[in-house]
Amino acid sequence: MTVANLTVGGLTGSRRDSMARERVEGGVDLQALSTGAMVEARTKNSVYTIRIGEGGRILLAGHPEHCPEPTQVVSVGSVLLTGAVCDGYLAPGMRMEFRVGTRRVFTSRLLSVNVVSGGA
């Protein structure tokens, strides 16, 4: 229920370094944001708002079925082009991944990700 650690699980050396560079360019590290910060993430068909709550809780809105209104999610992150999941990090070109209860949801590719209030 909190912003998860940024990891690229199990990878080492140049492969891990390459993936780390990929996730840094133009993205937002949700862990670096203050309580109350709000992020807007746009896909082709939807605009998501992500608010960082007390204790790192995440409220997500924007999915017509799973979170049409602000809903507490278990985790939010993105899927790199390689298929690896980057918890707590969003960047254009990646697909957003989030969990509502036990359901795992993937969006289409992110077109933009912007901190709209309360950045670090």
N, C-alpha and C positions, 0 to 999 in steps of 0.2 A: 504494500500500500504506500510505499515511499519511492522517491526517485532512486532507481537502482544504480549500482556502480557502473561506470563506463568500462567495459572490458571487451576484448576481442579474444574470447575464450580459447585457450590452448595453443595459441600461435606464438611463435618466437622469431627472432631474427629479422631478416629483411621483409618477410611476408607481413609480419606484425607491424613493422615500421611503415610499410606501404599502406596498409589499411588505416593506421593512425593518421597518416597524412590525408588520406581520402576523407576521413570523417571530420577533419578540422576545417577544411576549406568551405566557408560559407554557411556553416552550421551553427546550432545553438546547443550548448551543454546545459541541460536543465538543472544539473547539480550546482552550477555556478550561480543560479538565480536566487534572489531573496524571496522570502515569504511574501505572497501577494503579487509576485511578478506574473505577467500574462504574456503568452506567446500566441501568435497567429500562424497557423500552418495551412497553406493552400494547396489543394490538389486540383485536377482538371474540373471535378464536379462538386467539390465541397470546400468549405472554409471551417477549420477547426480552431477552437480556442482552448488553450491549456493554461490553467491557473495553478500556481504552486501554493499550497496551503501550509498550515502549521505542521511542523514535524516532517516536512517533505511530502505530505499528501498531495495527490494530483487530481484535479478536477478537469475533465475533458468534455467538450460539447462540440457538436457539428456532424455527427454521423446520424442519418435519419432513423436508423433502426436501433442502434446500440446506445447512443448517447445524444438524443436530440436536445436535451437540457443538460446543464452541468452535472456530471456523474463521476463519482469517485472511481478511478481505475486502479488496477493492481500494478500495472507497469506501462510505460510508454517508451518507445525507442524507435530505431529505424533499421531497415535491412539494407546492408551494403550490396553493391552490385555483385559481389562474390557470393552472396547468400548468408553471410555472417550477420548476426543480430548485434547491434550496438545499443545497449540499454541506456536510457537517459540522454540520448543524443539524436538530434534531428537535423537534416540538411537537404537542400534541394537535390533532386535526382534520385533520392532514396525513397523507399516505401515506408510509411509510418506503420508501426506495429504497436497495438495496445491490447490490454486484457481487461475485460469487464467480467468480474466473477471468474468463472472458469473458461469463458469464451475468449479465444485469441482472434483478433481482427487485423487484417492487413488492408491498407489503403492503396490507391493508385499512387504513382510517383508524386512526390512533393514538388511543387513548382516554386514555392517560396516559403521561408521560415523567418519570422521576424519577432523580436521582443518588442511588444507594443507598450508595456509599462512595467516599471519596477525591476529593471535589469540589475545585474550585480554591480 
